[in-house]
Amino acid sequence: MLNRLALLRPAVAAVALAMAVAACTNAPVTGRRQLILLPESQAEQMGVEAYRKIKTEKGVSNDPRYTGPVNEIGRRIAEVSGQPGLPWEFTVFQDDEPNAFALPGGKVGVNTGLFKVARTDAQLAAVMAHEVGHAIAKHSAERVSRQALVQFGQQALGAQFPAMTDLFAQAATLGLILPFTRDQEAEADQIGLMLMARAGYDPRAAVELWRNFEAAGGSRPPEFLSTHPSPGSRIKNLQAQMPKALAEYERSRYR
């Protein structure tokens, strides 16, 4: 097993080097260098089509208890996002799972179940700003680009060592894909924290939100096997960014 893993390292390193060399954009707020191979217009079109399909398949809620705050919070966060010209759309879906999502092109969905955990407008703003963070950082397109390079590396290795293809796939998932998606989630937390503060929502509510999620419990895989950081890790990272976020909050024109 050790010898086979040693053979994998050059391939994994080659993929990582290709990503570093090809990086061509910077994420907002964090300034992280990004690899994005997918044209923005194509990513946005994919987002629009996926959003339309989700609307058809899932029930859309028109309950003003949900749509009112979602639309108002979305409007304010979009205004301070640095990309107010995107065709932003905020939709409430009739779904008991406490979740939200973002798609390229400014499409954001919020489940009714989220209101069980996000109990104030500021806590809801923490989730929505996080999703807007994903959108403006083009995380979907970046994820597709990275997966394409990983698949290329897997195919190249498979041509030389066919019996090791599955092992490389496992190593790539644990060593590249899952850590990267967790990094994107942490970055969206950081971007979202600044956006909610600029939009006039107390950033300390983001910590309260994740404490609510932590208290809600539920089964979670170990962090190294998950696409998301644990609530404890998120709270720690948010608290580290809090002084800067509070300064943004004090300067917000919405206060």
PAFI-546844 format. One record per residue: y, z negated, x negated of N, C-alpha, C in turn; residue in one letter. Coordinates in steps of 0.02 Angstrom, whole numbers, padded with zeros to 5 digits, always signed. Last residue first. Example, Ala and Ser with C-alpha at 12.3 -4.5 7.8 and 13.67 -1.06 7.14 Angstrom:
BEGIN
-00112-00354-00642-00053-00357-00684+00002-00394-00645s -00284-00390-00660-00225-00390-00615-00165-00390-00660a 
***
This chain:
BEGIN
+02562-00440+01363+02565-00512+01374+02631-00531+01406r +02564-00309+01330+02540-00325+01397+02546-00400+01412y +02594-00288+01201+02648-00276+01248+02628-00295+01319r +02535-00402+01079+02520-00356+01134+02578-00349+01182s +02547-00494+00980+02593-00437+00978+02585-00391+01038r +02444-00582+01004+02513-00608+01008+02564-00551+01010e +02336-00498+00976+02347-00523+01044+02418-00547+01054y +02344-00484+00839+02353-00425+00882+02370-00446+00954e +02313-00616+00805+02379-00589+00787+02394-00526+00828a +02183-00621+00850+02233-00662+00884+02304-00639+00867l +02121-00536+00758+02124-00517+00828+02177-00557+00866a +02133-00610+00640+02166-00545+00645+02173-00523+00718k +02053-00722+00676+02124-00729+00658+02163-00664+00663p +01921-00662+00707+01965-00689+00758+02038-00698+00737m +01823-00619+00623+01877-00572+00636+01932-00601+00681q +01735-00726+00627+01764-00707+00562+01824-00661+00571a +01695-00722+00759+01736-00778+00737+01769-00763+00670q +01613-00608+00755+01675-00608+00795+01722-00664+00772l +01507-00654+00675+01549-00598+00653+01615-00596+00690n +01455-00756+00759+01478-00771+00690+01525-00716+00665k +01419-00683+00873+01470-00736+00877+01498-00751+00808i +01319-00603+00819+01380-00572+00846+01436-00624+00850r +01222-00695+00784+01254-00654+00732+01319-00624+00757s +01189-00744+00913+01216-00788+00862+01251-00750+00807g +01137-00628+00978+01200-00658+01001+01231-00704+00949p +01079-00512+00850+01068-00568+00896+01135-00595+00920s +01116-00335+00853+01117-00401+00821+01102-00455+00873p +01002-00209+00912+01063-00248+00920+01060-00312+00879h +00879-00154+00898+00936-00108+00889+01003-00145+00892t +00759-00254+00807+00801-00239+00865+00855-00189+00847s +00690-00308+00706+00654-00258+00746+00696-00233+00804l +00771-00403+00654+00756-00346+00610+00717-00292+00646f +00777-00500+00758+00834-00456+00746+00816-00395+00704e +00632-00503+00865+00668-00525+00805+00723-00475+00787p +00668-00466+01041+00630-00459+00980+00667-00489+00921p +00689-00579+01177+00720-00534+01129+00674-00527+01069r +00687-00631+01346+00649-00616+01285+00686-00566+01242s +00809-00748+01406+00773-00684+01409+00739-00671+01343g +00972-00821+01408+00904-00817+01382+00874-00749+01390g +01096-00860+01445+01056-00826+01496+00984-00818+01474a +01151-00905+01327+01128-00955+01376+01084-00924+01429a +01186-00783+01271+01138-00825+01237+01108-00877+01285e +01282-00739+01362+01221-00701+01353+01167-00743+01320f +01378-00841+01340+01348-00832+01406+01282-00794+01402n +01409-00814+01209+01378-00878+01224+01346-00876+01293r +01470-00693+01229+01405-00694+01195+01371-00761+01200w +01587-00737+01298+01541-00690+01329+01472-00694+01296l +01651-00816+01204+01625-00848+01265+01574-00802+01298e +01688-00716+01115+01640-00767+01093+01609-00802+01153v +01778-00648+01196+01719-00612+01171+01666-00662+01147a +01883-00734+01217+01835-00724+01273+01773-00687+01250a +01965-00722+01112+01918-00778+01110+01867-00773+01167r +02056-00622+01143+01995-00603+01108+01944-00660+01103p +02132-00602+01295+02120-00652+01244+02054-00637+01208d +02208-00447+01318+02154-00492+01339+02136-00538+01281y +02299-00348+01283+02324-00409+01313+02271-00455+01340g +02261-00241+01210+02269-00229+01282+02289-00293+01319a +02240-00297+01087+02299-00254+01096+02314-00241+01169r +02118-00361+01117+02177-00401+01099+02241-00360+01109a +02034-00254+01138+02047-00299+01195+02109-00342+01181m +02038-00198+01008+02063-00160+01066+02079-00207+01124l +01980-00295+00927+02049-00276+00916+02079-00240+00976m +01851-00296+00983+01890-00358+00980+01964-00343+00971l +01806-00165+00963+01820-00189+01030+01863-00252+01031g +01785-00166+00825+01835-00121+00854+01856-00147+00923i +01682-00263+00821+01744-00273+00784+01800-00229+00812q +01583-00205+00903+01609-00272+00918+01677-00282+00885d +01560-00089+00831+01590-00084+00898+01617-00151+00921a +01500-00148+00719+01563-00114+00711+01598-00106+00779e +01383-00196+00776+01430-00244+00747+01498-00212+00738a +01327-00073+00813+01343-00122+00864+01393-00173+00838e +01310-00014+00687+01355+00017+00735+01375-00033+00790q +01215-00102+00633+01281-00097+00602+01332-00065+00650d +01108-00072+00716+01137-00140+00718+01207-00140+00687r +01086+00059+00675+01108+00048+00744+01136-00023+00752t +01047+00031+00541+01107+00071+00555+01131+00060+00627f +00927-00041+00553+00987-00073+00524+01051-00035+00540p +00849+00064+00619+00867+00001+00653+00926-00035+00620l +00850+00169+00517+00872+00180+00586+00894+00115+00619i +00809+00111+00388+00869+00152+00399+00893+00151+00471l +00696+00029+00385+00743+00026+00329+00808+00063+00340g +00622+00051+00501+00639-00018+00482+00695-00020+00430l +00616+00193+00502+00638+00155+00561+00662+00086+00541t +00566+00222+00376+00632+00247+00394+00659+00208+00454a +00439+00165+00384+00487+00140+00335+00558+00161+00352a +00382+00245+00484+00389+00172+00494+00442+00143+00447q +00386+00369+00421+00421+00360+00485+00433+00286+00498a +00303+00346+00312+00374+00359+00301+00414+00348+00364f +00182+00332+00380+00209+00276+00342+00283+00285+00328l +00165+00459+00432+00174+00403+00478+00204+00343+00442d +00149+00533+00312+00203+00547+00358+00217+00488+00404t +00047+00528+00223+00095+00473+00221+00153+00483+00270m -00031+00639+00224-00062+00578+00248-00012+00520+00254a +00048+00739+00163+00037+00739+00235+00010+00673+00262p +00151+00751+00049+00101+00698+00060+00087+00692+00135f +00228+00867+00057+00198+00848-00007+00142+00798+00002q +00266+00875+00190+00240+00936+00158+00205+00920+00092a +00316+00749+00213+00253+00768+00243+00223+00830+00213g +00439+00756+00147+00387+00714+00119+00318+00733+00147l +00503+00843+00236+00496+00861+00165+00441+00821+00132a +00499+00769+00354+00463+00834+00350+00452+00855+00278q +00579+00662+00318+00510+00650+00337+00469+00715+00332q +00702+00724+00295+00667+00691+00240+00594+00679+00256g +00727+00766+00427+00721+00816+00373+00683+00786+00314f +00737+00645+00490+00682+00689+00508+00671+00743+00456q +00854+00600+00429+00792+00562+00420+00732+00606+00436v +00945+00694+00477+00931+00690+00405+00866+00653+00392l +00940+00664+00613+00922+00731+00591+00906+00730+00517a +00988+00534+00615+00918+00546+00634+00895+00615+00612q +01121+00559+00581+01079+00521+00536+01005+00532+00552r +01164+00631+00694+01167+00661+00627+01121+00625+00579s +01148+00539+00797+01110+00601+00799+01108+00633+00730v +01243+00445+00756+01173+00426+00759+01128+00488+00760r +01361+00517+00767+01341+00493+00701+01267+00475+00701e +01366+00536+00904+01360+00594+00860+01337+00574+00791a +01380+00400+00943+01324+00441+00966+01313+00501+00920s +01500+00356+00883+01436+00329+00861+01377+00371+00883h +01638+00380+00882+01590+00436+00885+01521+00414+00862k +01733+00287+00897+01703+00292+00830+01649+00346+00827a +01760+00296+01031+01811+00321+00984+01785+00326+00913i +01638+00242+01084+01661+00310+01100+01710+00336+01049a +01627+00112+01036+01574+00160+01021+01600+00231+01030h +01746+00061+01095+01739+00064+01022+01684+00113+01001g +01710+00062+01227+01762+00110+01205+01761+00117+01129v +01620-00045+01217+01596+00022+01234+01647+00076+01215e +01710-00149+01184+01653-00133+01140+01628-00062+01153h +01786-00148+01299+01818-00128+01236+01765-00112+01184a +01691-00196+01389+01717-00128+01397+01752-00103+01334m +01667-00326+01341+01613-00278+01346+01641-00207+01348v +01796-00381+01349+01760-00382+01285+01704-00331+01285a +01827-00370+01484+01863-00328+01436+01828-00326+01369a +01747-00472+01533+01730-00403+01550+01765-00355+01502l +01821-00577+01480+01752-00567+01458+01728-00497+01474q +01940-00559+01551+01941-00554+01478+01871-00544+01450a +01902-00580+01683+01925-00514+01663+01924-00506+01587d +01747-00675+01682+01820-00670+01687+01840-00599+01667t +01611-00667+01665+01636-00704+01723+01712-00703+01731r +01482-00582+01625+01554-00576+01610+01592-00604+01670a +01366-00610+01698+01375-00639+01631+01448-00637+01610v +01373-00548+01818+01340-00613+01817+01351-00648+01750k +01426-00425+01792+01472-00475+01819+01440-00545+01824f +01321-00344+01760+01360-00372+01705+01406-00428+01729l +01270-00289+01874+01237-00348+01847+01276-00381+01791g +01338-00171+01891+01359-00228+01931+01329-00293+01905t +01371-00089+01735+01325-00110+01787+01353-00169+01826n +01478+00038+01686+01471-00035+01690+01425-00051+01748v +01507+00174+01576+01475+00148+01635+01467+00072+01631g +01619+00293+01518+01596+00224+01511+01567+00201+01578v +01667+00427+01423+01632+00410+01484+01600+00340+01475k +01730+00491+01314+01765+00440+01352+01733+00422+01418g +01655+00577+01238+01704+00606+01283+01738+00556+01328g +01490+00506+01235+01545+00543+01204+01592+00573+01256p +01468+00353+01329+01445+00419+01309+01504+00456+01278l +01419+00182+01342+01472+00232+01330+01439+00297+01308a +01375+00047+01453+01359+00099+01404+01419+00145+01397f +01313-00117+01498+01363-00064+01503+01345-00012+01450a +01228-00249+01591+01236-00201+01536+01293-00153+01550n +01123-00337+01667+01190-00351+01640+01204-00308+01579p +01044-00251+01800+01041-00268+01728+01111-00281+01702e +01063-00208+01928+01064-00280+01917+01060-00299+01843d +01171-00082+01978+01114-00097+01935+01118-00171+01917d +01270+00031+02025+01233-00020+02061+01168-00034+02023q +01405+00056+01911+01339+00076+01937+01304+00017+01970f +01569+00109+01897+01526+00051+01910+01461+00075+01942v +01653+00199+01771+01614+00200+01832+01572+00137+01837t +01787+00276+01700+01752+00211+01703+01719+00205+01771f +01839+00397+01590+01813+00386+01657+01771+00322+01655e +01955+00493+01497+01921+00429+01508+01899+00423+01581w +01972+00618+01415+01964+00613+01488+01924+00550+01507p +02089+00570+01288+02021+00584+01309+02017+00579+01385l +02217+00524+01259+02210+00590+01288+02140+00609+01307g +02213+00406+01190+02227+00403+01262+02219+00470+01297p +02160+00353+01066+02139+00418+01094+02151+00418+01170q +02201+00229+01038+02217+00279+00988+02197+00349+01010g +02182+00134+01135+02123+00155+01097+02140+00202+01039s +02271+00091+01226+02280+00065+01158+02224+00089+01111v +02229+00153+01343+02298+00164+01320+02308+00141+01248e +02102+00101+01362+02109+00172+01343+02178+00185+01315a +02136-00027+01404+02102-00019+01340+02107+00054+01316i +02196+00001+01528+02234-00032+01475+02202-00022+01407r +02091+00063+01600+02155+00097+01589+02193+00067+01530r +01992-00038+01601+01980+00025+01567+02045+00062+01552g +02054-00133+01682+02039-00149+01612+02028-00085+01572i +02061-00057+01801+02121-00084+01770+02109-00100+01696e +01925-00026+01828+01974+00027+01819+02038+00002+01784n +01869-00156+01836+01843-00107+01787+01894-00052+01775v +01938-00220+01943+01947-00242+01873+01923-00192+01822p +01894-00124+02049+01963-00143+02035+01973-00166+01963g +01755-00118+02055+01792-00059+02032+01865-00076+02014t +01718-00247+02103+01697-00223+02037+01741-00166+02011y +01780-00263+02222+01773-00323+02179+01754-00303+02109r +01766-00140+02286+01828-00154+02249+01826-00217+02207p +01624-00045+02273+01646-00111+02292+01709-00129+02252d +01559+00069+02249+01629+00076+02267+01658+00009+02289n +01435+00112+02131+01464+00062+02175+01538+00077+02187s +01311+00235+02128+01379+00217+02106+01408+00168+02156v +01141+00234+02084+01190+00225+02137+01257+00203+02108g +01078+00364+01977+01091+00294+01992+01144+00288+02047k +01073+00503+01973+01011+00466+01976+01021+00393+01995e +01205+00546+01967+01162+00573+02019+01100+00529+02029t +01253+00479+01855+01285+00468+01920+01241+00491+01978k +01172+00536+01758+01164+00465+01774+01195+00449+01841i +01223+00667+01758+01154+00655+01778+01143+00582+01797k +01352+00645+01711+01343+00675+01777+01272+00662+01803r +01320+00599+01583+01355+00555+01631+01346+00580+01702y +01264+00712+01525+01224+00652+01533+01254+00605+01585a +01376+00797+01526+01316+00816+01563+01272+00755+01576e +01464+00726+01443+01484+00742+01512+01422+00758+01553v +01392+00724+01322+01410+00663+01356+01427+00674+01429g +01385+00859+01289+01323+00823+01301+01337+00758+01339m +01521+00879+01268+01487+00915+01322+01422+00881+01340q +01541+00799+01156+01575+00783+01218+01542+00818+01277e +01462+00866+01061+01447+00797+01078+01478+00779+01146a +01531+00988+01054+01462+00987+01078+01441+00917+01100q +01653+00947+01003+01651+00980+01069+01581+00979+01098s +01617+00898+00877+01643+00852+00928+01638+00883+00997e +01462+00947+00802+01531+00963+00821+01554+00919+00879p +01369+00839+00700+01373+00869+00767+01446+00885+00784l +01379+00768+00584+01365+00839+00578+01373+00876+00645l +01452+00639+00511+01447+00668+00578+01439+00744+00570i +01452+00495+00424+01421+00561+00423+01416+00585+00495l +01594+00396+00375+01543+00416+00422+01515+00486+00407q +01663+00249+00304+01650+00321+00298+01590+00339+00341r +01762+00131+00394+01697+00149+00364+01689+00225+00362r +01875+00078+00452+01884+00126+00398+01819+00148+00365g +01886-00010+00558+01848-00032+00499+01859+00014+00439t +01982+00065+00642+01986-00007+00630+01950-00027+00565v +01875+00210+00658+01937+00173+00671+01928+00099+00659p +01784+00284+00522+01784+00249+00586+01851+00214+00596a +01813+00441+00448+01819+00369+00444+01820+00339+00514n +01711+00578+00386+01762+00549+00428+01763+00473+00418t +01608+00620+00302+01668+00661+00306+01723+00633+00351c +01466+00614+00200+01513+00577+00242+01580+00612+00243a +01379+00673+00113+01403+00714+00168+01454+00679+00211a +01346+00573+00023+01382+00631-00002+01415+00670+00055v +01276+00484+00107+01337+00462+00073+01379+00521+00050a +01168+00563+00149+01215+00536+00198+01281+00516+00165m +01105+00586+00028+01132+00643+00066+01183+00620+00117a +01065+00457-00002+01115+00489-00045+01146+00548-00008l +00969+00436+00098+01028+00393+00097+01083+00425+00055a +00875+00532+00059+00907+00537+00124+00972+00497+00126v +00841+00480-00066+00870+00547-00061+00906+00557+00005a +00783+00359-00032+00845+00359-00071+00880+00427-00066a +00668+00405+00032+00717+00366+00070+00784+00367+00034v +00608+00468-00080+00626+00507-00020+00678+00471+00022a +00590+00362-00171+00633+00418-00188+00654+00459-00127p +00502+00274-00092+00571+00255-00110+00614+00314-00129r +00372+00317-00076+00419+00328-00022+00491+00318-00043l +00304+00274-00186+00315+00346-00178+00366+00362-00124l +00300+00140-00157+00339+00161-00215+00353+00236-00211a +00212+00139-00051+00282+00123-00038+00326+00145-00095l +00096+00169-00121+00121+00217-00072+00194+00203-00056r +00082+00055-00197+00091+00119-00231+00120+00171-00183n +00064-00041-00097+00123-00045-00140+00136+00021-00175l -00060+00000-00042+00000+00000+00000+00063+00000-00043m 
***
